[in-house]
Every structure is written in C-alpha cells, then in structure tokens.
Amino acid sequence: MAKRPPLMDLHIPTADSGFYSGFSKSVAIPSKIIVSALIVWSIAMPENAAAVLNALNGTILENFAAWYIYVAAVFLILCLALAIVPSTGRLKLGRTGEEPEFSRFSWFSMMFGAGIGVGMLTFATAEPMYHFANNPNVIMGQATASGADNVTNAYVWSFLHWGFSAWACYALVGLCLSYFSYRRNLALTVRSALTPLFGKRLSGTGGHVVDIVAVVATILGVAQTLGFGVEQFVAGLQRIGFGNWIVTTDGQPSTAGIIVALIVILGASTLSALSGVGKGIKWLSNLNMGLSFFVLAFFILFGSTFFGLNALFSGLAAYVADLPRLLFTVWRPDGTKTGNALAAWQEGWSVFYWAWWIAFAPFVGVFLARVSRGRSIREYVMGAIIVPSLMCFVWFTLVGGTAIYMTLDGTAGDAIASAGQESQLFVMLDLILHGGWAWAMAVIVVVLLLTYLVTTADSAILIVNTINAAGEESPKGRGHIIFWGLALSFVVGGLLLVGGLEAIKTAMVIGALPFSFVMVLMCIALVKAVIRDAIRERNGVQSIHKEA
C-alpha cells in the first residue's frame, strides 16, 4: 500500500563461511552447473548440441520473433517517458544530496566500453556495407542494391539496430536496479527490481531463479560479443605479422589462434576484474575511449568525411522519422517470395539484435547501475541512451561511410565487400594507407580492440560475481572471479570451435528469451513503484531509505 513505506529490506541468504562465504549458494552453484554443462555438452557432443540448439532456435524464431520486436519498443518508450515527464525525470538514483562517484567522462567511457565498444569495431564497417547491398527496401524493390539511392536506407537499418532501442535494453535494467538499490537500499541484483510485484517472496526460490536466469543470459550475451571480437582480434594479429598459423586457409581463426586470443583476453580481463571497478576497469575504459577518439579522428582526416557527414544527417533524419513505424513492424512468412525474404531478413537481423541486447542487458544494466549512483533519471537516460547512440551513429557513418564511398567510386572495387566482416576494417586501412603507415594503424586498432574486449570481459566477470554475491559490489571471492573468467573462455572457445559464431548466436537467442520476460516484469514493477512513491511523497510517507 502507498500509505506505508516501500520494502527496504530484502534478505538474500548467503553462506557465512567456506569457499562460498558471502555468496548465495542457491544462485552461484546452479549458475555454475548450467554454464559448465553447456561447456561440456558443446565440446563432448558437438553434433548433438548443434542439432538441439538449432531446433530450439527455430522454434523461438517461429513463435517469438514478434515478441522480441514489441518488447524492445516498450523498453525504449518507457525509458524516454520517464526521462521526459518532469516529476520522474528529476528523481535521483540515490539518496537525497548524494553525488555521482565518477566524472562524466569516466562514467560515459565505462558505459560505452562495456555496452557496445567491441561490436562497434566490427560492425561500424560491416553492417552499413551489408545493408548497402541488401535490406528491406531492396527486397521490396524500393532501392537498388549497392546503389547510391540505397545509402540512406543502409544507415536507417544500421541505426535501428545500434541506436536508441539497443541502449534502451541496457538502460532499462540499469534504471530499475538503480532505483531500487540506491533509493530503497536493496541489494544490487536483478531480483530487487521485482520487489513491488512479489515482495519478500523474492528472498526464496523465485528470487534465486530470476538471478540465475540473469547470470546465464549474461554469460551467453557476453560470449556473443567476445566471439565477434575474438575473430577480429585474430584477423588483426595476422595482419600485423603474427603469422598465418593463427588463421585457416579460408581466413577464419584457427584453433591455435582462438586459444591464444582467449588466453590473452580473458587472462588480462580476470586480472583487471580482481582490481575492481575503480581501478583496472576505470583505467582501461578511459584508455579505450581515448584510442577510440584517435581512430575516429583518423577517419575524419583521411576518410570520406563529407560523404559520411551527409550520410549521418540524412540517415539520422530518416531514422527518427521512421522510428515509430520501425519499432512495431513485424514481417511474417506469407508464402510469397518478398514476404518470406522480409521475414527471414528480420529474423537474421532485428530479432537477432534484440535478443543480443536483451541477453547483454543484465550485465550492462548492473554495470550501469553500479557506476550511475547519484544521477537523475533524466541525466541517466541521456547518458545511457541518447549520447551513446549518437556516438555509434558518428562511428558508423564516418567509418562505414568511407567503406561505402570507396566501393561506390571504384577505389575499393569489391575488396571490402568480399572480405569477411572481421577483416573489412583492416582491408579498408590498407586501401587508405600504404606500407608502414597501414601497419601502424592496424596495430592501434588491434590494441583498441584488445582494450574493448578486456573491458567487456572483466566488467562481465565482476557483474556475474556481484549477482552471485547477493549484490555485494566489492571484488570479493577471487576464486569465483577466476572461475567465471575461465568459464567465459571455455564458452566462447568451445562454441567457436564446434560451430563458430552461429553456435554462439543460437545459444544466445535461446538464453535471452527467459530474461526478456523478466525485463517486462521489471517495467511493470518500476511503473508501479514510481506511481506509488509519488503518492507517498504527497502523503508525507517515507519513500527513500535513510541511514539509521
């Protein structure tokens, strides 16, 4: 009832001693068993694992494709509405008078690095190039494949997948956790965001299940991101002179290449996670943000800047104008060539992306909450949705726009378009620069990619540990941190070796579905809490936790 203070004490049982001291055994042990079983299954019985995962994936795409489209739209609308409404936009994610822990630059750097940095290095070139060749407008006969009339369309679809909707998935989870953890002093764990609906019952089995789902979704979502990053990292190492032994004859990462990449990435990320958010993760985030600006400046100076800026403004205008329609458009197979092609395209792109962002959301959401304490909802939404999206748009148009322009004017021929997505950026650098300069720029990109990979992995390890430790934010439990570092390595390596990125993609889409239902419940709980807290304030009832 709104006549009484909200729940501000949710007991989550944790062990008092032993290896699991301070951890919830009911969450940590089942999470480890599920992830370990996936690793053993994928490596010991690869054909069976592939068959079962593909069958489940087909069922999900057939029955839940529209669900993914609609829930992503709901997440964005809710976040924007809470920021725009004056009474909710000014609410602080913390206690009265509490100030943010991090500067805005460090805050944004950590959010961006954890949220999207790795994928952006791969897809800033690859996705615009793909949509330039094929997208729904081309399928429906409204534009020419790889033609000048298709440039704006290519960016509308790229912006849809990497823009406001993507970041809204992250922001929603972070907003819910911040609200309940920092205003009501509840544990920084996913179950806390459902307390307005289920109350103290979340101390038991129901709460444990919610947190387990969040941990498994996190591991699979991060595995997808690391899978893309590992492929590009190996391609970069081969480009800068580590030898052909790290790739196969068709240019794909070899077993040795994957193993070396994972040892470097997950080893460094585990060490960084042991140092905590305020040290290793903050330092690496600031470093990769600085290197990102350097690479962006390179493309401003040496890329097709005028073409890219034109694509930015035309693409952004078309994207914003079309967004209300795009958010709710669902194509279903109808037996026609065009209808079936549109449905297949949407399943392979939009549905895949919404599942990816949802699977990634518990990790990024907990991390966003961890670094956003003390900020208002309006500032949070601007910093977690609008600004990162605009940064992605700039990257996609300046980097990807250069690739499209070089393809259009014949400079690149089909060199960029025919390269694998992990190699397209390096191929473009070779066309822009020559000799030692191209090599030096490739080294910088490899270093930037490594910092993004390490930042993503170490943040994920720390967040999974936080959920398992009932919301404890300090980097305790070194053995557990090491376990999750190794688990991530084996999940990525195992799935890459037995089925490549498709195996990771399939597992991730499956793992995202349960958490999508949790996120919908979080939306309902947040709206209920905001409304009731407003009533409490009008009636003089306490709604924010106060120190005793």
N, C-alpha and C positions, 0 to 999 in steps of 0.2 A: 504493500500500500504506500501511496505517496505521502501519507501522513506520518510515516516513520522514516528514519534514516535508512539508506540502502545497505545491503550486505557489504561489510568492510572487513570480514574475516572469514576466509575460506581455507579450511585446514586441508592440506595435502600431505598425507602420511609419507614420511621419509625415514630411511634407516638411521639409527643412532651410532652405529659402529661398523667396522669392517670395510671391505672394498667399496660398498655402496653407501657409505656414510654420507648423509646429506642428499642422497638421491632417492627418487621414488622407484622402488623396485618394480612396482606394478606397471610402470611406464618404460623404464630403462631396459629391463630384461626382455619383455615381449618385443620391443622395438629391435633389439639386437638379434633376437631369434628370427624375426621376419626378414630382416636385411641379410643376415647370414644365410638363411635358407634360399633366398633369391640368388645369392652369390654361388652357393654350392650347386643349386639346380641349373643355373645358366652355364656353369663350367663343366659339370659332370654329365649333364644330359642336354646338350645344346639343341638337338633336333626336337626333342620333346618340349623344351622350354619355348623354342621359337613357334612351334605349332600351337601350343596352348595360348601364348601371349597374342599371337595373330588372330586366333579365334575370338578371344575376349575383346581385342581391339576392334574387330569387325562388328561385333555385337554392340559395342559402345557407340561407334560411329553411326550405326544404323538407327539406334534408338535415342541417343543423347546429343547428337550434333546440334540440334536446335536449342537444347538446354544450355550448352556452353555459350552459344551466341547470346541468348537472352540474359543469362546471369552476368556476363561481362558488361552488358549495357546497364543493368541495375546497379552494379558496383560503382560505375562512373557517375551515374545520375545522383546516387546517394551522396557520394563524396563532394561533388560540386554543390549540391543543395545545402549541405551542412556548412560549407565554407561561405556561400553567398548570403544565406539568412543571417542578418546582423546578430541576433540573440545567440545563435550557435557558433557563428564564425569567431566571435571574440572569446569563447570559452578556452581556458588554458588547460593544456595537458599536463597538469601538475597542481601542486597546492598553491594557495594564494601567495603571491610575491616570489614564487620560485623562478629562477632564471635559468636559461639553457646552459648546459655543461660545455658545449663545443661552439667555436666560432662558426659563422655561416659558411665560410669556405670549407672548413674541415667537415662540417655537417653535410654539406652538399657532396663533397668528394667521397665520403664514406657511403652515402646513399647511392650515388651514381655507380661507384665501383662495384658495390655488392649487387646492385639491381640489374645492370644491363651491360656493363662495360665489355665483358668477354664477347658476347654475341654481337655487339655493335661492330667490333673489329672485323668479324667475318661477314656480317650481313650488310654493313654500310655500302659495300660494293656489290655483293652477291644478290641481295634482294631487289634493289632497283633494276639491276641487269636482267634478272629473271622476269619481273613484271613488265619490263620494257619489251620483252619478247612475247609474253603471254599473260593475260589477266582477263577478268570477266568481260571487260569492254571489247577485247579482241575476240573472245569466244562468241559474244553476241553480235559481232560484225560492226561494232561502233568505232573501232580504231584499227590501225594497221600494225601488225606485229613488227617490232623493231623499227617502226617509222617515227618520224618527227612528231606526228599527231598523237603519239602514244606516250610521250614523256610525262605529261601531267598526270595521266592515268596511272603510270608506274609509281608515281610518288603518292598518289591518293591511297593506293593499296599498301604501300610500304609504311606510310604514316599511320594507317589504321592499325597495323599490327604492332608497331613500335611506339605508338603515341599515347594519347590520354587513357585509352582502355587498358593498355598493358600496365601503366603505372597505377591506375585506379585499383587493380587487383592487389598490388603490394600495399598501396596507401590505406585501403580499407582495413586490412588486417592490422597494420601498424596503428591506425587510428583507434580501432576498438581496444587493442591491448593497452595503448597509452591512456585511454580514457579510464579504463577500469583499474589499471595498475597504479597510475600516478594520481588519480583523483580519489580512488577508493582504497588504495593501499593493498590491492590484491596481488597475487603472485604474477610475475611476468611470464605467463604461459597461456596457451590458447584457451584452455577451459575457462579462464577467468572472464573472457568476453561473452560467455553464455550464462553468467550468473543471473541476469534479470529474468531469464526464462526457466532455469532449473534450480537456482538457489544452491543450498548446501548439499544437495544430492550430487553435485559435481565433485565432492570430496571422494566419492566412491568409484564404482566401476565405470559409470557413464563418463566421468571426467577423465579417467585413465584412457578409455577408448579414444576420446577426442584428441588427447595429446599423442597417443600412438599413431593415429592417422596423420597428424601433423608432422611427426618425425619421419615416417615412411615417405610421405609426399615430398618433404624437403630433400631427402636423400635422392629420390628419383628426379626431382626437378633440377637439383644442382648437378646430378650426373649428366643430364641432357646438356646443360651449359658447358660443363667441363669436357664432354665428348666433342662438341664443336671446337672448343679451344685447343684440345689436345691435337686434333687433326691439323689445325692451322699452325700450332706451335711446331709440330714435326715438319710441316712443309717449310716453315721459316728456318728451322735448323738446317734442313737440306739446302735451302737457298744460300745460306751464309757460309756453307763449306764444311758441314759435319759429315758429309759423305752420303753416298746413295744407299748405304746399308740400312738407313732408317726409313726408307720407303720401298714399296714393292715395284715391280716392273711397270705397273699401270699408274704409279704415282701415289698410291694410297699408303698410309702409315704401316710399316712392317710391325711384326710382333716386338722386335727389339726396340723399334722407335717408340712404340706405345709404352713399353715398360720403362725406358729411360725417361720419357716425358713425365710419366706419373711419379717416378721416384723423385725427380726434381721438383715438380709442382706440389705434390702432397707432402713431401718432406719439409719444404720451406713453409707451407701453409700450416702444418702441425706445429712447428716451432713458433710461428707467428701467433697462432691461437693460444699457445701456452703463455704468451706475454700479455694477452688481454686486449680489449678494445682501445684503451687509452695509449697504448704503446705501439706494438707492431702493426696492428690493423690501421690505426690512425696514420702512422708514418708512411705505410705502403699506399694508402688511399691518397694522401697528398702527393706522393711521388707519381702515381699513375695519372692523377689529374693534371699535373704539370707536363708530363710527357704527352698526354692527350692534346693539350693546347699546342704543344710544339708540332705534333703531326698535323693538327688542323691548320696551323699557320703555314706549314709546308704546302698544303693543298691550296690555301688562299694565294700563295705566291707563285706556285708552279702548276697548279691545276687549272681547270676551266672555270674560273671563279665567276665570270659574268653569266655563263650558262647555268652554273649551279645556283646562283642567287635568283636568277629568273625562275628556275625550277622550284626553288624554295617558296617564293611568294605565290606563284601560280598554283603549286601543289598544295600549299597550306590553305589558300583561299578556297580551293575546290574541296579539300578535305573537311574544313569546318562547315562549309555549306552543305556538303553531302552527309555529314556525320549522323544526323538524326535518322536518315534513311539507312545508312550502312550498319548502324548499331542493331537494327532489327530485321535486316534482310536475311532470310533463310532460303537456300535453294535445295530442293529435294529432287531425287531422280524421278523423271516423269515419262521415261521411255523414249524421249526424243534425244537426238544427238546433242543438241545445245543444252537441254535440261540436265542430262546426265553429266555432261562436261562441267557445267557450273557446279553441280553438287560435288563432283569429285574434286574440283579445284578448291571449294570451300572446306571440304574435309581435310585436304592436304595442307592447307594454309591457315585459314582463320581458326578452324576448330583446333588444329594442332597448336597454334599460338595461344589461344585462350587456355587450353589445357596446360601448356608450358608455364604460362604466367601464374595460373592457379596453383600448380604444383610448387612453383617457386615462392608463392606468397607467404606460407608460414615462416620460411627462413627470412626473407626480406622484410616481412611485416614485423617479426620480433626484433630484427636488427634496427628497423626504422624507429620502432618504439624506444629501443634502448638508447638511441642517440638523439631523440627528439623531445625529451622531457623538458618541460618549461615553455614550450612554444604554443601559440594559439592554434586553434583548428584551422583558421584561415591561412596563417603562415605555413602551417604544416602541409595543407593541400597544395598551396602554391609551390612549396619546396619539394613536395613528393610527387606531384603530377605535372603541373604546368611547366616549370623550369626544366626538369629532366627531359620532358617530351620535346621541348623546343631545342634542347641540346642535341637530341637524337636527330631531329629534322635537319639541323645545320650539318651534322656529320653525313647524313645520307645524301644530301644534295651536293655538298662540296666534294666528297669522296666518290660516291656513286655517280654523281653528275659528271665528273671528269671521265669516268669509265664509259658512260653513255655517249658523251660528246666525242671521245676518241673513236668509238665504234661508228657513230654517225658520219664523221668526216673522213673515215677510212684510215686514220692513223694506226689504229689497232687491228684493223681487219677483223678476224674472228678470234684473235689471240686471247682476249679477255673472256669473251662469251664461251669459248670452248674449254677454258680451264676449269678445274674443279673449284667449288666455292671456297675451299681452304687456301687456294693458290692465287685467286684472282687479284687480291691486293698486291701481292709480290710481282705478278706479271705486269700490272699497271705501273708499279715503281720502276721496273726495268725499261718500260717504254718511255717514261718521263725522263729518267736519268740514265747515265751510262757508267760502266766500269766501277771504279771505287766508290763513286758517289751513290750509285744504286745499292751497292753492298752495304755501305754505312747506314743508309736509310732503312734497309732491311733489318739491320742489327737493332736499330732503335725500335722498330715495330715489334721485333721478337721480344725485346726487353719489356716494352709496354704490355704486350700480350701476357708475358710471364707475371708481371705485377698484377694485372687484372685477374688472372687465373688464381694466383696465390691469395689475393684479397677475397675473391669469391669463396674459395675453398675454406680459408681459415675462418671467415665470418660464419659460414655454414656449420663448421665443426663446433664453434663456440655457441651458436644458437641451438643446435641439437642438444648440446650439453646442458644449456640453460633450461630447455623444456624438460629434459630428463631429471634435472635437479630441482624440480618444482618451482622454477622461476628464479633461482639463485643466479645473480648476474656475474659473480666473480669467477675467474677461470680455474675453479677448483677441480679436483679429480683428474690429475694428469693422465692416469691410466685410461680413463674414459675418453679424454681428448685424443690420445694416441689410437685407441680402438676405432673411433669414428674417422680419423684420418686414414687408417688402413682400410676400413670398410668402404669409404668413398673410392679409394684406389682400386679395390677389387671389383666394386660395382661397375665403375667406368671401364676398367680394363677387361673384366670378364665379358660384359655385354658388347664392347667394341670387338673383342677377339672372336666371339661366337656369332655375331650378327651385325656388327657395325653400328652406325648411328640409327639405323632402322629399328634395331633391337631396343636401344635405349629409348627411342621415341615411342615405341609401342608400350613399353613398361611404364613410361611417364604418363601417357594419356590414361592408362588404366588407374595408376596411383592417384591421379588428380581428381577423379570422379568423386570418391568419398569426401575429400576435403571441400569440393565445391558445395556440397550440401551443408557442411559445417559453416562455410562462409555466408551462405544465405541465412542461416540461423543467427550468425553474428550481426548481420544487417538488421534483422528484426529486434535483436536484443539491444543494439545501440540506439535505434529509434525509440524504443520503449524507455531506455534509461534517460535519454536526453529530455523526453517529454516529462517524465516523472520528476526529474531533477529540477526542471523549470517550475513545476508545481510546488515542489518542496521549498525552493527559494522564495516563492511568493508567500508561502505559509510560515516562513521562518524556521523550517526544518533543516537540519544539517544534511548536506549532500556531498561534502568534500571531507576526506579524512583529516583529522587534526592530531598532531602529536600529543600524547598524554602529558 
